[in-house]
Amino acid sequence: MLRLIGPLLLLVALDLAGAARSEDLLIRIPLWSEGGEPIHSSQLRVQVDGRPAPILRLHGPEDPLLLLVVLDLVADLNEADLARDALIAALREAGSNVWVGVLRAQDGLRVLLDPTNDRDAIAQAILSFPVSGRPGLLETLETMSRLADSVLEKAPVRIAVYYITDSNIYSYREDFTNPVINWSDSGDLSRRFPEGLVRDRISKLTAKLSSAQAPIFITHVEYRTDRLNEAYQNGLMQIAAVTGGQAVFCRSNAEIHPAITGMVKTILSHYGLDLKVPAQAAENVAIKIESQNGTVTHRTRMRIKK
């Protein structure tokens, strides 16, 4: 799937940007102004592992954005309809500089709509999305991250991946229930830590995505309170955070519309800071960004691909 849709997304990104990325660009950091004040590169002071990092470029909300929406809704049709309506309404409010591609994750990653700024076409793709199958969020995260980063490596545009899901850890094709190995052994760790397989999968994904440059955002429309799903949902928060994105969870249907609307606004308002990393930087670096014009929110660590 990466080979099929990667070149098209790249062409769209190049068309939006109109220029190739500088060879000096090494990392992209997404950030936000906590007070809503505009961010200017001249007001930023950046350190990577305690050393000053030169700013190559700051991409703001007025610059092109390629938003890859990945739908992963398989269970409740009413929740799916609420999510679709909220997403369509939020995207209709987006500016003409926002291009949207629509994909589905369940039962394998598929493209529903190639990137476009045609809001009617986006709405039609979202409305025609089938609510069926098995969740595919965990299975598609790496592919989506690689795809988004491949665009960033070639064109200076903002890009974000946005999952909307109702995924239940018990519904995946992979069995995460960690069945008890030895019922006669009261000390069997699978009894004490039934969420062990979930945490292991999340830990491996988090490690792989720690080098991702494109932020991943997740809205989960049905929060679940059993032990395995809580471990899974906590894991989704970790995954989003490690890429510089965010995750929100809806505890009722009434929360779906504001959650999706708010997340789209967050995505649209993000800045992308291109930095040149010091040659002596470690593989896993600490990032500190300060602004003279108020506090900025950003990821604090990143694994550098060398």
C-alpha positions in Angstrom: 0.0 0.0 0.0 2.9 2.4 0.7 4.2 1.9 -2.8 0.8 2.6 -4.3 -0.2 5.8 -2.6 3.2 7.2 -1.7 4.1 8.7 -5.1 0.7 10.4 -5.5 0.9 12.0 -2.1 4.4 13.2 -2.9 3.2 14.8 -6.1 0.4 16.5 -4.2 2.9 17.8 -1.6 5.3 19.1 -4.2 2.4 20.8 -6.0 1.4 22.5 -2.7 4.9 23.5 -1.8 6.4 24.4 -5.1 9.9 23.6 -4.0 12.1 20.8 -2.8 13.2 20.5 0.8 16.6 21.8 1.8 19.4 19.2 2.3 20.1 20.8 5.6 16.8 19.7 7.1 17.2 16.9 9.6 14.1 16.9 11.8 10.6 18.5 11.9 9.0 19.3 15.3 5.3 20.0 15.6 4.4 22.7 18.1 1.5 24.9 19.3 1.1 28.3 21.0 -0.6 27.6 24.4 -2.1 31.1 24.5 -3.1 31.2 20.9 -0.6 33.9 20.1 1.2 33.7 16.7 4.6 32.0 16.8 7.6 33.6 15.0 10.9 31.9 14.4 12.8 35.0 15.5 11.2 34.7 19.0 12.2 31.0 19.4 15.2 29.6 21.2 15.8 25.9 20.5 18.1 23.4 22.1 18.7 19.8 21.2 20.5 17.9 24.0 21.4 21.2 25.6 23.0 22.6 22.4 21.6 25.4 20.2 19.9 24.0 17.1 19.6 26.3 14.1 16.1 27.0 12.8 15.8 26.3 9.1 12.1 27.2 8.7 8.9 27.6 10.6 5.7 26.5 8.9 2.5 28.1 10.3 -1.2 27.6 10.0 -1.3 29.7 6.9 1.0 27.3 5.1 -0.1 24.2 3.2 -1.2 21.2 5.2 -1.7 17.6 4.0 -4.1 15.9 6.4 -4.4 12.1 6.1 -7.6 11.0 7.7 -7.7 7.3 8.6 -11.2 5.9 9.5 -11.2 2.8 11.7 -14.9 2.4 12.7 -16.3 -1.1 12.9 -18.9 -1.4 15.6 -21.7 1.1 16.3 -23.3 2.7 13.3 -24.8 5.5 15.4 -21.4 6.5 16.7 -19.9 6.2 13.2 -22.6 8.6 11.8 -21.9 11.1 14.6 -18.2 10.9 13.9 -18.7 11.3 10.1 -21.0 14.3 10.5 -18.6 16.0 12.9 -15.6 15.4 10.7 -17.3 16.6 7.5 -18.5 19.8 9.3 -15.0 20.5 10.7 -13.2 19.9 7.4 -15.7 22.3 5.6 -14.4 25.0 7.9 -10.8 24.4 6.9 -9.0 26.8 4.5 -8.2 26.2 0.9 -4.6 25.5 2.0 -5.7 22.2 3.6 -5.7 19.1 1.4 -7.3 15.9 2.7 -6.8 12.3 1.9 -9.2 9.7 3.3 -8.3 6.1 4.1 -9.8 3.2 5.9 -7.8 1.0 8.3 -10.0 -2.0 9.1 -9.1 -5.3 7.3 -6.1 -3.7 5.7 -5.2 -0.1 4.7 -7.2 1.2 1.7 -7.4 4.6 0.0 -11.0 6.0 -0.2 -10.0 9.4 -1.6 -6.7 10.7 -2.9 -5.6 14.1 -1.4 -7.8 17.0 -2.5 -9.2 20.3 -1.3 -12.6 19.5 -2.9 -14.8 19.5 0.3 -17.8 17.8 -1.5 -15.6 15.0 -2.6 -14.1 14.7 0.9 -17.7 14.5 2.4 -18.8 11.9 -0.1 -15.7 9.7 0.7 -16.4 9.9 4.4 -20.1 9.2 4.1 -19.5 6.2 1.8 -17.0 4.7 4.3 -18.3 1.2 5.4 -18.7 0.5 9.1 -17.6 -3.2 9.2 -14.7 -5.6 9.6 -12.1 -5.6 12.3 -10.1 -2.7 13.7 -6.8 -2.0 12.0 -5.3 0.9 13.8 -2.4 -0.9 15.4 -1.6 -2.8 12.2 -1.5 0.4 10.0 0.3 2.9 12.2 3.8 2.2 11.0 2.7 2.3 7.3 0.9 5.6 7.8 3.9 7.1 9.7 6.4 6.0 7.0 4.1 7.4 4.3 3.7 10.8 6.0 7.4 11.0 6.7 8.3 10.2 3.1 6.4 13.3 2.1 8.1 15.5 4.7 11.5 14.3 3.4 10.7 15.6 -0.1 8.5 18.7 0.3 8.3 21.5 2.9 4.7 21.1 3.8 2.9 20.5 7.1 1.5 17.0 7.3 -0.5 15.1 10.0 -2.1 11.7 10.3 -5.6 11.6 12.0 -7.2 8.4 13.1 -10.9 8.2 14.1 -11.6 4.9 15.7 -13.9 2.9 17.9 -11.4 0.0 18.2 -11.8 -2.7 20.9 -8.7 -4.6 21.8 -10.7 -7.9 21.8 -11.8 -7.3 18.1 -8.4 -7.4 16.5 -7.3 -10.4 14.5 -4.4 -10.7 16.8 -5.2 -12.2 20.2 -4.1 -9.8 23.0 -5.9 -11.6 25.8 -2.6 -13.2 27.2 -4.3 -16.5 28.2 -3.1 -18.2 31.4 -0.3 -20.6 30.6 -0.4 -22.7 33.7 -3.6 -22.8 35.6 -2.0 -24.8 38.4 0.6 -22.2 39.1 -0.7 -19.3 41.2 2.4 -17.4 40.4 1.9 -17.5 36.6 2.6 -13.9 35.5 -0.1 -14.2 32.8 -2.6 -14.2 35.7 -1.2 -11.2 37.4 -0.6 -9.2 34.1 -3.3 -10.1 31.6 -2.6 -6.9 29.7 1.0 -8.0 29.1 0.6 -8.6 25.4 -1.1 -5.3 24.9 1.7 -3.4 26.6 4.4 -5.3 24.7 2.8 -4.4 21.4 2.4 -0.8 22.4 6.0 -0.6 23.7 7.4 -1.9 20.4 5.2 0.5 18.3 6.2 3.5 20.5 9.8 2.7 20.1 9.5 2.5 16.3 7.4 5.7 16.1 9.7 7.7 18.3 11.6 8.7 15.2 8.4 9.8 13.3 8.4 13.4 12.2 4.7 13.6 11.2 2.4 13.9 14.3 -0.3 11.3 14.8 -3.6 12.3 16.2 -6.3 9.9 17.5 -9.9 10.4 18.5 -11.4 7.2 20.0 -15.2 7.6 20.0 -16.0 4.8 22.6 -13.9 4.7 25.8 -14.0 1.3 27.5 -13.2 0.6 31.1 -12.1 -3.1 31.2 -8.5 -3.7 32.1 -7.3 -4.7 28.7 -8.9 -1.9 26.9 -7.7 0.6 29.4 -4.2 -0.6 28.8 -4.8 -0.3 25.0 -6.2 3.2 25.3 -3.4 4.3 27.5 -1.1 2.9 24.8 -2.8 5.0 22.1 -2.1 8.1 24.2 1.6 7.1 24.4 1.8 6.5 20.7 0.2 9.9 19.8 2.4 11.7 22.3 5.7 10.2 21.2 5.1 11.6 17.7 4.1 15.0 18.9 0.4 14.4 18.4 -2.5 14.0 20.7 -5.3 11.4 21.6 -8.7 12.1 23.0 -11.4 9.6 24.1 -15.2 10.0 24.2 -17.1 8.6 27.2 -20.5 9.4 25.7 -22.0 10.1 22.2 -22.4 13.7 23.2 -18.7 14.1 23.4 -18.0 12.9 19.8 -18.8 16.1 18.0 -16.7 18.4 20.2 -13.9 15.9 20.4 -13.5 15.7 16.6 -14.1 19.4 16.0 -11.5 20.3 18.6 -9.0 17.8 17.3 -9.3 19.1 13.7 -8.8 22.7 15.0 -5.7 21.5 16.9 -4.3 19.9 13.8 -5.0 22.9 11.6 -3.3 25.3 14.1 -0.1 23.4 14.5 3.3 24.8 13.4 6.1 22.7 11.9 9.6 23.7 13.0 12.5 22.5 10.8 15.7 22.1 12.7 19.3 21.3 11.9 20.5 18.9 14.4 24.0 19.2 15.8 26.4 16.7 14.3 27.3 15.3 17.7 23.7 14.8 18.8 22.9 11.4 20.3 20.4 9.0 18.7 17.7 9.8 21.2 17.7 13.6 21.9 16.0 15.9 24.3 14.3 18.9 22.7 13.7 22.2 24.4 11.9 25.1 22.8 11.2 28.5 24.4 9.4 31.5 23.0 9.6 35.1 23.9 5.9 35.4 23.1 4.5 32.8 25.6 4.7 29.1 26.2 4.8 26.6 23.3 3.8 23.0 23.4 6.0 20.5 21.7 7.4 17.0 21.9 10.3 16.8 24.3 12.2 13.8 22.9 12.9 12.3 19.5 15.0 9.4 18.1 17.2 10.6 15.2 17.6 8.4 12.2 21.3 8.4 11.2 
